[in-house]
Amino acid sequence: MQIMENRERVCGSEENLEWKPVKASDQRPGSSRQKKAAVISDMTGFGRCAITVSLPVISKLKVQCCPVPTAILSNHTAYPTYYFDDYTERMEDYIGEWHKLGLTFDGIGTGFLGSKRQIEIVRDFIRGFRREDTVVMVDPIMGDNGKVYATYTKEMCREMKELVACADMVTPNVTEGCILTDRQYREGGWKAEELLDMAQRIGQMGPGKVVITGIQQGSYIGNFCYERDQDGSGMRYKLQKTKQVGQSRCGTGDIFSAVILADAVNGVELEKSVKKAADFVRDCIKASARMETPLTDGVCFEEVLDKLKA
């Protein structure tokens, strides 16, 4: 009884609580409220990927991360066994409650989407929650190393192009860049002018900012940054290189995209954000190798999270 009395003094009794939707005027740019980003991806319990890594990274950069799960997994699919619960049929009800609450977001980010229907739901989510100042980032996860993922059909790849058209910024790897632009993939030897042409063609779909990731450049990994002026009068581009360390691990792309999204919400310049993300992923891989963490277990980002600054 004493505990309940204390709870009511601090929180108020449930009978007296009343929900009032936050007015858009209270969420204007420059207000003192904390910024929020909705992240639409799967929730994987073990293996450090998707929302499991996005949430702490985005939170560390002082942005509230609000997950929209597309599926629930016990662990990712690189392990020999896993539990998988498709959340597609529940996504609209989940999202509908946010509409009832009148929620708004400074950023919207997408991760792996497992079906044509999920891509459609996400497109509707962007249309429903986007404000003039909302940053929409799409990570068009469709394949890697020159191959389309087995779960991705040609129809889904076409739908992904439609989703990319809704974005302000996109973060495809080279394979996904080739899929989006109907270009032949090759493992290496990409020249800056070829990457620029790829980025411009993706930009013509809608996004003003394009980051092509994971470009093999000898002993370095490159990320090509492309940014078009809002009025279309000019552009900026740069190929950044980071010394390659260790081996490829699960979840590194999700961590990279999480940094890019949070930084975009915070108004960080694209080139600075890409360098920050690449350096942080490198530090995560180094820490994981030092601790002899199995590749399937992802990266030990927790060991170096304190290095990440907003």
C-alpha positions as CSV (number, residue, x, y, z in Angstrom):
1,M,0.0,0.0,0.0
2,Q,2.8,2.4,0.9
3,I,4.5,1.6,-2.4
4,M,1.4,2.5,-4.4
5,E,0.9,5.7,-2.4
6,N,4.5,6.7,-3.2
7,R,4.0,5.8,-6.9
8,E,0.9,8.0,-7.1
9,R,2.7,11.0,-5.5
10,V,5.5,10.7,-8.1
11,C,3.6,9.7,-11.2
12,G,0.0,10.6,-10.4
13,S,-2.7,8.0,-10.3
14,E,-3.7,6.2,-13.6
15,E,-7.2,7.6,-13.2
16,N,-5.8,11.2,-13.5
17,L,-3.5,10.5,-16.4
18,E,-4.6,12.0,-19.7
19,W,-2.8,11.6,-23.0
20,K,-2.5,14.8,-25.1
21,P,-0.9,14.5,-28.5
22,V,2.2,16.7,-29.0
23,K,1.5,19.7,-31.3
24,A,3.6,20.1,-34.3
25,S,4.3,23.6,-33.2
26,D,6.0,22.2,-30.1
27,Q,8.3,20.2,-32.3
28,R,9.6,23.0,-34.5
29,P,13.3,22.9,-35.5
30,G,15.5,24.6,-33.0
31,S,13.3,23.8,-30.0
32,S,14.8,22.3,-26.9
33,R,13.1,18.9,-27.2
34,Q,15.1,15.8,-27.9
35,K,15.2,14.7,-31.6
36,K,13.6,11.4,-32.6
37,A,14.3,8.9,-35.4
38,A,12.1,6.0,-36.4
39,V,14.0,3.0,-37.5
40,I,12.3,0.3,-39.5
41,S,14.1,-3.0,-39.5
42,D,14.2,-6.5,-37.9
43,M,14.8,-7.1,-34.2
44,T,17.5,-9.8,-33.8
45,G,18.2,-11.0,-30.3
46,F,21.7,-12.3,-30.8
47,G,24.4,-11.5,-33.4
48,R,24.5,-7.7,-33.2
49,C,22.7,-6.5,-36.3
50,A,19.7,-4.5,-37.4
51,I,17.8,-2.6,-34.6
52,T,19.9,-4.3,-31.9
53,V,22.9,-2.2,-33.0
54,S,21.0,0.8,-34.4
55,L,19.3,1.6,-31.2
56,P,22.3,2.1,-28.9
57,V,24.4,3.8,-31.6
58,I,21.6,6.3,-32.4
59,S,21.0,6.9,-28.7
60,K,24.7,7.5,-28.1
61,L,24.5,10.3,-30.7
62,K,21.7,11.9,-28.6
63,V,18.8,11.0,-30.8
64,Q,15.8,9.0,-29.5
65,C,15.6,5.8,-31.5
66,C,12.0,4.5,-32.1
67,P,12.0,1.0,-33.6
68,V,9.4,-0.4,-36.0
69,P,10.1,-4.1,-36.1
70,T,9.6,-5.9,-39.5
71,A,10.4,-9.3,-38.0
72,I,11.6,-10.8,-34.7
73,L,14.6,-13.3,-34.8
74,S,16.3,-15.2,-32.0
75,N,19.6,-14.6,-33.9
76,H,20.5,-13.8,-37.5
77,T,20.3,-16.3,-40.3
78,A,24.1,-16.9,-40.6
79,Y,23.8,-19.2,-37.6
80,P,22.9,-22.9,-38.3
81,T,19.5,-22.5,-36.6
82,Y,17.2,-19.6,-35.7
83,Y,13.7,-18.6,-34.7
84,F,11.9,-16.2,-37.1
85,D,8.6,-14.4,-36.6
86,D,7.4,-12.3,-39.6
87,Y,5.8,-9.1,-38.3
88,T,4.3,-7.9,-41.6
89,E,0.7,-8.5,-40.6
90,R,1.1,-6.5,-37.4
91,M,3.1,-3.6,-38.7
92,E,0.1,-1.5,-39.8
93,D,-1.6,-1.8,-36.4
94,Y,1.7,-1.0,-34.6
95,I,2.2,2.1,-36.8
96,G,-1.5,3.1,-36.5
97,E,-1.0,3.6,-32.8
98,W,1.7,6.2,-33.5
99,H,-0.7,8.0,-35.8
100,K,-3.2,8.1,-33.0
101,L,-0.6,9.6,-30.6
102,G,0.2,12.3,-33.1
103,L,3.9,11.4,-33.1
104,T,6.4,13.1,-35.5
105,F,10.0,12.3,-36.3
106,D,13.1,14.2,-37.3
107,G,14.5,11.2,-39.0
108,I,13.2,8.0,-40.6
109,G,15.6,5.2,-41.5
110,T,15.0,1.8,-43.1
111,G,16.9,-1.4,-42.9
112,F,16.3,-4.9,-44.3
113,L,12.8,-5.4,-45.7
114,G,11.7,-8.9,-46.3
115,S,8.8,-8.7,-48.7
116,K,7.1,-6.5,-51.3
117,R,4.3,-5.8,-48.8
118,Q,6.8,-4.5,-46.2
119,I,8.3,-2.1,-48.8
120,E,4.8,-0.8,-49.5
121,I,4.1,-0.4,-45.8
122,V,7.3,1.5,-45.3
123,R,6.5,3.8,-48.3
124,D,3.2,4.6,-46.6
125,F,4.9,5.2,-43.3
126,I,7.2,7.8,-44.9
127,R,4.2,9.5,-46.6
128,G,2.3,9.5,-43.3
129,F,5.0,10.8,-40.9
130,R,7.2,12.9,-43.1
131,R,7.3,16.6,-42.3
132,E,9.1,19.3,-44.2
133,D,12.2,19.0,-42.0
134,T,12.2,15.2,-41.6
135,V,15.3,13.4,-43.0
136,V,14.5,10.1,-44.7
137,M,17.3,7.7,-45.2
138,V,16.9,4.4,-47.0
139,D,19.5,1.6,-46.8
140,P,18.4,-0.4,-49.8
141,I,19.5,-3.8,-48.5
142,M,19.2,-6.2,-51.5
143,G,22.5,-8.0,-51.9
144,D,26.3,-8.0,-51.5
145,N,29.4,-9.3,-53.3
146,G,27.7,-9.1,-56.7
147,K,24.7,-11.3,-55.7
148,V,21.1,-10.5,-54.9
149,Y,19.9,-12.0,-51.6
150,A,18.0,-15.2,-52.2
151,T,14.8,-13.7,-50.6
152,Y,14.8,-10.8,-53.0
153,T,12.7,-11.2,-56.2
154,K,12.9,-8.9,-59.3
155,E,9.6,-7.4,-58.2
156,M,11.0,-6.5,-54.8
157,C,14.0,-4.9,-56.5
158,R,11.7,-2.8,-58.6
159,E,9.7,-1.8,-55.4
160,M,13.0,-0.9,-53.7
161,K,13.6,1.6,-56.5
162,E,10.3,3.2,-55.7
163,L,11.2,3.4,-52.0
164,V,14.6,5.0,-52.9
165,A,12.6,7.7,-54.8
166,C,11.1,8.7,-51.4
167,A,14.4,9.2,-49.7
168,D,16.6,12.2,-49.0
169,M,19.6,10.0,-48.7
170,V,20.6,6.4,-49.5
171,T,23.5,4.2,-48.5
172,P,23.8,1.3,-51.0
173,N,26.8,-0.9,-51.2
174,V,28.4,-1.4,-54.7
175,T,26.1,-4.4,-55.4
176,E,23.0,-2.5,-54.5
177,G,24.2,0.5,-56.5
178,C,24.5,-1.8,-59.5
179,I,21.0,-3.2,-59.0
180,L,19.5,0.3,-58.7
181,T,21.2,1.5,-61.8
182,D,21.0,-1.7,-63.9
183,R,24.7,-1.8,-64.1
184,Q,27.0,-4.9,-64.4
185,Y,28.8,-5.6,-61.1
186,R,32.5,-6.2,-60.8
187,E,34.5,-6.9,-57.7
188,G,37.1,-4.1,-58.0
189,G,38.7,-1.5,-60.1
190,W,36.0,1.1,-59.8
191,K,37.0,4.6,-61.0
192,A,35.8,7.8,-59.4
193,E,34.0,8.8,-62.6
194,E,32.1,5.5,-62.7
195,L,31.1,5.9,-59.1
196,L,30.0,9.5,-59.8
197,D,27.9,8.3,-62.7
198,M,26.3,5.6,-60.5
199,A,25.6,8.1,-57.7
200,Q,24.1,10.7,-60.1
201,R,21.8,8.1,-61.6
202,I,20.6,7.1,-58.1
203,G,20.2,10.8,-57.2
204,Q,18.0,11.3,-60.3
205,M,15.5,8.9,-58.7
206,G,15.0,11.4,-55.9
207,P,17.7,11.4,-53.1
208,G,19.9,14.5,-52.9
209,K,22.6,12.5,-51.0
210,V,24.1,9.2,-51.9
211,V,26.8,7.2,-50.1
212,I,28.1,4.2,-52.0
213,T,29.7,2.0,-49.4
214,G,32.2,-0.9,-49.2
215,I,34.2,-0.1,-52.3
216,Q,37.3,-2.3,-52.4
217,Q,40.4,-0.1,-53.1
218,G,43.4,-2.4,-52.6
219,S,44.1,-2.5,-48.9
220,Y,41.6,0.2,-48.3
221,I,37.8,0.3,-48.2
222,G,36.2,3.3,-49.9
223,N,32.9,5.2,-49.4
224,F,31.8,7.5,-52.2
225,C,29.9,10.6,-51.0
226,Y,27.7,12.5,-53.4
227,E,25.6,15.5,-52.5
228,R,23.5,17.6,-54.8
229,D,22.6,21.2,-54.0
230,Q,19.0,21.6,-53.1
231,D,18.4,24.0,-56.0
232,G,20.1,21.6,-58.4
233,S,22.7,24.2,-59.3
234,G,25.8,22.1,-58.3
235,M,27.1,19.1,-56.5
236,R,29.9,17.8,-54.3
237,Y,31.5,14.4,-54.3
238,K,34.5,12.6,-52.7
239,L,35.9,9.1,-52.5
240,Q,36.9,8.5,-48.9
241,K,39.3,5.7,-48.0
242,T,39.8,3.8,-44.7
243,K,42.5,1.3,-44.1
244,Q,41.0,-2.2,-44.1
245,V,41.3,-4.1,-40.8
246,G,40.2,-7.6,-39.8
247,Q,37.6,-9.5,-41.6
248,S,34.0,-8.7,-42.7
249,R,31.5,-9.1,-39.9
250,C,27.8,-9.1,-39.5
251,G,26.1,-5.8,-38.5
252,T,28.8,-3.4,-39.7
253,G,26.5,-1.9,-42.4
254,D,23.8,-1.4,-39.8
255,I,26.2,0.5,-37.5
256,F,27.4,2.6,-40.4
257,S,23.9,3.6,-41.4
258,A,22.9,4.3,-37.8
259,V,25.7,6.9,-37.5
260,I,24.7,8.5,-40.9
261,L,21.0,8.7,-39.9
262,A,21.7,10.2,-36.4
263,D,24.2,12.7,-37.8
264,A,21.8,13.8,-40.5
265,V,19.2,14.5,-37.9
266,N,21.8,16.5,-36.0
267,G,22.7,18.5,-39.0
268,V,26.3,17.0,-39.4
269,E,27.8,17.5,-42.9
270,L,27.7,14.4,-45.0
271,E,31.5,14.0,-45.6
272,K,32.2,14.4,-41.8
273,S,29.5,11.9,-41.0
274,V,30.8,9.3,-43.4
275,K,34.3,9.6,-42.1
276,K,33.0,9.3,-38.5
277,A,31.0,6.2,-39.4
278,A,33.8,4.5,-41.3
279,D,36.3,5.2,-38.4
280,F,33.9,3.9,-35.8
281,V,33.2,0.7,-37.8
282,R,37.0,0.2,-38.1
283,D,37.4,0.6,-34.4
284,C,34.6,-1.9,-33.8
285,I,36.2,-4.5,-36.0
286,K,39.6,-4.0,-34.4
287,A,38.1,-4.4,-30.9
288,S,36.3,-7.6,-32.0
289,A,39.5,-9.1,-33.5
290,R,41.4,-8.2,-30.3
291,M,38.8,-10.0,-28.3
292,E,38.7,-13.0,-30.7
293,T,35.0,-12.6,-31.2
294,P,33.5,-15.1,-33.8
295,L,32.6,-13.4,-37.1
296,T,29.0,-14.4,-36.8
297,D,28.7,-12.6,-33.4
298,G,29.1,-9.3,-35.1
299,V,31.3,-6.5,-33.7
300,C,32.0,-5.6,-30.1
301,F,30.8,-2.0,-30.6
302,E,30.1,-1.8,-26.8
303,E,33.9,-1.7,-26.2
304,V,34.4,1.5,-28.2
305,L,31.0,3.2,-28.0
306,D,32.4,5.9,-25.8
307,K,34.5,7.1,-28.7
308,L,31.4,8.0,-30.7
309,K,30.5,11.7,-30.2
310,A,27.4,13.7,-31.3
